[in-house]
Amino acid sequence: MSTAEIVGIAREMMVMTLTLATPFLIAAVVASLLVGLFQAGTRMNDLTLSFVPRFFAVLFVLYAAATWTGARMTTYLERAAIAAQTLRE
């Protein structure tokens, strides 16, 4: 296995990780922004108020994107298994 192949595999893994994590991170950032605006407007600073909406936003995205995430991960793992098998032969 050459250095270029190793770099390509590592790059593909990093892109897949970022692709799968992006919806959850966006949900957490949007929920934090909305809660921050609410807290700034009402001058209410409660740690629970900032945690719970983020938690439920990420759970909702997990529920909504579970099939998409599972399909992407399955496709990636199948391609990785096939590539590993061809390298052994």
Backbone torsions as a table, in degrees:
resi	resn	phi	psi	omega
1	MET	NA	130.4	-177.1
2	SER	-87.4	169.2	179.1
3	THR	-64.3	-37.1	179.9
4	ALA	-63.9	-39.0	178.2
5	GLU	-66.5	-40.9	179.0
6	ILE	-64.2	-43.4	178.3
7	VAL	-64.3	-39.8	178.3
8	GLY	-63.5	-42.6	178.4
9	ILE	-65.7	-42.8	178.6
10	ALA	-64.3	-39.8	178.8
11	ARG	-64.1	-43.9	179.7
12	GLU	-63.0	-38.0	178.6
13	MET	-65.2	-42.8	179.7
14	MET	-66.3	-40.9	178.4
15	VAL	-64.0	-41.5	178.7
16	MET	-64.3	-40.9	178.7
17	THR	-62.4	-46.2	178.6
18	LEU	-65.2	-38.8	179.1
19	THR	-63.6	-41.2	-178.7
20	LEU	-75.0	-29.8	-177.2
21	ALA	-85.9	-21.8	-174.1
22	THR	-58.0	-47.0	-179.3
23	PRO	-59.6	-37.4	-178.8
24	PHE	-71.1	-39.7	178.6
25	LEU	-67.2	-40.1	178.3
26	ILE	-63.8	-41.6	178.2
27	ALA	-61.8	-42.1	179.7
28	ALA	-66.7	-39.8	-179.7
29	VAL	-68.1	-43.4	179.9
30	VAL	-65.2	-43.0	178.2
31	ALA	-63.2	-40.7	178.7
32	SER	-64.6	-39.7	178.3
33	LEU	-63.3	-45.5	-179.6
34	LEU	-65.8	-41.2	178.5
35	VAL	-67.3	-38.8	177.7
36	GLY	-62.8	-41.3	176.8
37	LEU	-64.6	-41.3	178.0
38	PHE	-63.8	-43.4	-179.6
39	GLN	-67.6	-36.4	178.1
40	ALA	-69.0	-36.2	-179.8
41	GLY	-72.4	-33.3	-177.4
42	THR	-102.8	-5.3	-176.7
43	ARG	56.7	34.4	178.9
44	MET	-104.6	115.6	-179.2
45	ASN	-115.4	96.2	179.4
46	ASP	-127.9	129.7	-178.0
47	LEU	-65.8	-35.2	179.2
48	THR	-64.7	-36.4	179.9
49	LEU	-65.4	-29.1	179.3
50	SER	-85.7	-24.1	-177.3
51	PHE	-85.4	-46.7	-171.7
52	VAL	-62.2	-46.6	178.4
53	PRO	-62.7	-37.8	176.7
54	ARG	-62.6	-43.4	-179.9
55	PHE	-59.8	-48.0	-179.2
56	PHE	-70.7	-31.9	176.4
57	ALA	-64.9	-43.7	178.7
58	VAL	-68.1	-38.8	176.2
59	LEU	-62.5	-40.5	178.7
60	PHE	-64.2	-43.2	178.0
61	VAL	-65.7	-37.5	176.4
62	LEU	-60.8	-43.0	177.9
63	TYR	-65.3	-44.4	-175.8
64	ALA	-72.9	-33.3	-174.1
65	ALA	-106.1	13.0	-175.6
66	ALA	-63.9	-43.9	-178.4
67	THR	-68.4	-40.3	178.2
68	TRP	-63.1	-46.2	-179.6
69	THR	-64.1	-43.3	179.0
70	GLY	-62.9	-41.1	179.0
71	ALA	-65.4	-43.2	178.4
72	ARG	-63.5	-42.7	-178.6
73	MET	-67.5	-40.7	178.7
74	THR	-63.5	-44.2	178.0
75	THR	-61.3	-43.1	179.6
76	TYR	-63.5	-45.3	-179.1
77	LEU	-66.1	-36.2	176.8
78	GLU	-64.3	-45.0	178.7
79	ARG	-64.4	-38.5	179.2
80	ALA	-66.7	-39.3	178.7
81	ALA	-66.3	-41.6	178.5
82	ILE	-65.3	-41.8	178.9
83	ALA	-65.0	-40.4	178.8
84	ALA	-66.1	-37.2	179.7
85	GLN	-68.8	-39.8	178.8
86	THR	-69.8	-28.8	177.5
87	LEU	-71.3	-32.1	179.4
88	ARG	-70.9	-30.1	-176.6
89	GLU	-81.3	NA	NA
